[in-house]
Amino acid sequence: MTQPTQLDPTEQDTLVKQIGLALLRAAPPEWQQVVVLYRAVGRYHEMTAELTCENEDPRAWTVSPDMATLFARLRAGMYRDGRGTWFNARYQLDRPSSYNLEYDRDEPQWDNPPPPPAYPDELQMFPREDENVPEWLARRLSAPPPPPPPPPMNQQPPTPPSGFERQRFRVARTFDGMGPQGRPIVNRPPVDELDTEAMLAYLEEAEFAMPSRGYDVDRLDPEGRNSVPVAFHTDGTWIWPASVNYYLRTYGVSPEPDLVTHIRRQGFELPVVDEPTVAEAAAFVNRGAPPPPGRPAAPPPPPPSMPAAAPPPPPPPPPPPAAPPAMPAQAQPGPTLTQVRSKFAELGVPESAYRIGPPVERTWSLERVDEGWRVGWFERDQYVAPSDFDDVADATAFLLGKVLLEGPRPALPEPPPAVATAPPPPLQAPTLQPPPPAVTDDDLDRTVLSMPPLSSLEDTDAREPVSVPSAPAPEVGNSTAMLPAANRGGSGGGSNNAMTETRPQDWPIQPLYGEPPLTLFRGKRMIELHPGTEIDRFGEGDGNLAYAVGTPFPLRSLVPDWVNRDYHVYRVQQPFEALTGVAIPWFEQPGGGTAFLLPHAVEDLLEDGYLVEIPARERPPLT
């Protein structure tokens, strides 16, 4: 089976922030805290959420099913060969934008227990060495399937009717697949309206191969409610999940074409299914996929440190695991370190913003240690929650992400007033518990990641009038016409102004509700938009984010779904001030486009005569 795609630390960090941004957009304006609980085993998952608003008690909250797709990607991306991945995640988002992620390998506390095949599926999807299989999972795997009921005494099983032959079971799929955003894909001819009721009667009245085990998420419900029954039916030839019945009745989603043809050939009449066949179907469903080779029949105790026979009583807790076996010799780190320095220079990050080598006070640093490579924020002669890596490539990627997405941290409080010429103002994050120990691949039992809000990079307080040339034909170059050359000087001494830290809430123009936060733009500054300047926007006029006209969509680093929004082009009629910046890489897009945050919603600027819409303009390129 294909192994899950592993994410490096920077990709994990990006995905974690993507979850937070999705929650920010979905939460009501008066929100104070959002907590999402996600638990999964195999292909089965549950997700619940709790919302706290101002002056209110916490209450249950329904989030989009797409959120489960993001958690599933994170869970798969954090898989490590032979060690597996986590089963529970708790994501807490606090106003205005700080977040906290916890995950562990404990047995989930299910609202509705998963079907038995979910447990062997877990080991097929995320193979583990025996010592890394949690005791509770081994216990679930070793539980025997329910025995088939014995045939009636002194009776022969009824003979199947003419034309019905027992054959290998065929299992129907609910959907044809899942799209890139986690939405179901269905490409089937619809069931004739005259046949729908007869089809439903056949599907729903068939014998249960597995009775109902609770309810799963409705993949087509915008609110993602748990209303799809988890059960399986059989007619002796086919096995289909009860979700097939549900989606046909609720949304008109046709069953798999071969199953529809089979039911029509039966004349919509259920055949008589003998008890051994039902029992065989039940065993098929409950057995699921076979476990991987070498799976013990009972949960083994942790392997002893020496090959001595274990005494009869239960052994004491095993000692901490020995150091992992020596990794293959890495390539020399020189080229990798040179590449990351070049990347920082390409992005206009001065060398004073990071350190490669012995750490420097109040700087993101990367240095070689006995265990490999260490990355972290260095302050007061020590690292603050450092992360260790075996591979220099992972370490440099993590450093790159931290410097670009977080920038410098505020100074830690000290009893005496700090004698600093210009101490940076505190970030907007609420008080959080002290950062936990570093996260390592070897410890998935319980890990907590506490992160402050993103801080801006390369902000300046400069105000200068800038005119953006309109683009008759969309070209990549048009999106970078406003990048200030002065801030991209040499990387040696560099001007300290390039790293002047301005809190997002200090800018006079702020994103309106539903727009991306200011932390997703670097090089922010106030400008004046002149008459004749053309800007564009994906979305209606109730927002205040626009881009240089013709900017290709990937350079905007917007939510991928926004590409389907209406596209509008506007021309400035009267001069006004705007906040401009450059989109950072986000949502697996390169960024680099020039963005404008307008002082008011587009529709208000249109009404007041500051903007005029230019109709029938071609949409910018999607690549």
Number of C-alpha atoms within 10 A of each C-alpha: 7 7 13 17 12 17 20 16 20 19 19 18 18 20 21 19 20 17 20 22 19 18 19 24 13 13 19 13 12 12 18 19 21 24 22 20 17 21 26 23 24 18 13 16 22 22 25 19 17 16 20 19 16 11 9 11 8 15 11 12 15 16 21 17 21 17 21 22 16 18 22 18 17 23 24 20 19 22 23 19 14 14 19 24 26 23 21 23 24 18 22 20 22 21 16 14 20 21 25 19 17 15 22 19 21 17 16 18 10 12 11 14 16 21 20 16 20 23 22 24 20 21 22 18 18 23 24 20 13 18 14 13 20 17 17 13 18 19 14 15 23 15 11 10 14 11 10 15 11 9 12 9 6 6 7 8 12 11 10 14 10 7 8 14 10 12 9 10 16 14 17 16 15 22 18 13 13 11 10 10 13 16 14 14 13 16 12 13 11 13 17 10 10 8 11 16 15 15 24 16 14 20 24 16 12 20 22 21 25 22 14 13 14 16 19 20 19 18 19 15 13 12 14 20 19 17 15 19 20 20 19 24 26 26 25 28 19 18 24 25 23 21 22 24 24 20 19 20 15 9 10 14 20 24 27 20 15 12 19 15 12 13 19 14 10 14 12 18 14 17 17 15 20 16 18 16 18 21 19 17 27 24 17 17 22 18 20 16 15 12 18 13 6 8 16 13 12 13 19 14 14 17 11 14 11 7 7 7 7 12 7 6 6 8 11 8 9 11 9 7 8 7 7 7 6 6 8 6 6 9 11 9 14 9 10 16 17 10 14 17 21 14 13 18 17 12 13 20 26 24 16 16 19 24 20 18 11 9 21 19 14 20 20 28 23 28 17 18 11 6 10 13 19 23 26 23 25 21 17 11 10 14 19 18 18 19 20 23 21 17 14 23 18 17 27 25 16 23 26 19 18 20 22 22 24 18 21 23 21 14 15 10 8 7 5 6 7 12 7 7 6 7 11 15 12 13 18 17 16 14 8 13 8 9 13 13 13 16 17 12 14 10 13 20 13 14 19 19 18 18 17 18 20 25 25 25 27 24 22 18 14 9 12 12 14 15 16 22 15 16 17 11 11 18 15 17 12 21 25 18 14 18 16 10 8 9 19 18 15 14 17 10 10 17 16 11 12 20 21 16 23 20 18 20 12 8 14 10 19 19 19 17 14 18 17 18 16 22 18 21 28 23 22 25 19 22 18 17 25 18 16 17 21 26 28 24 25 20 16 14 15 15 21 25 27 23 26 27 30 27 28 24 23 23 25 27 23 21 17 15 8 12 15 9 11 11 18 21 23 22 20 20 18 16 15 17 19 21 23 27 25 24 26 23 22 20 18 14 18 15 22 24 30 27 29 26 24 22 19 18 17 24 16 16 20 18 10 11 12 17 25 19 16 13 10 9 15 13 20 17 13 10 9
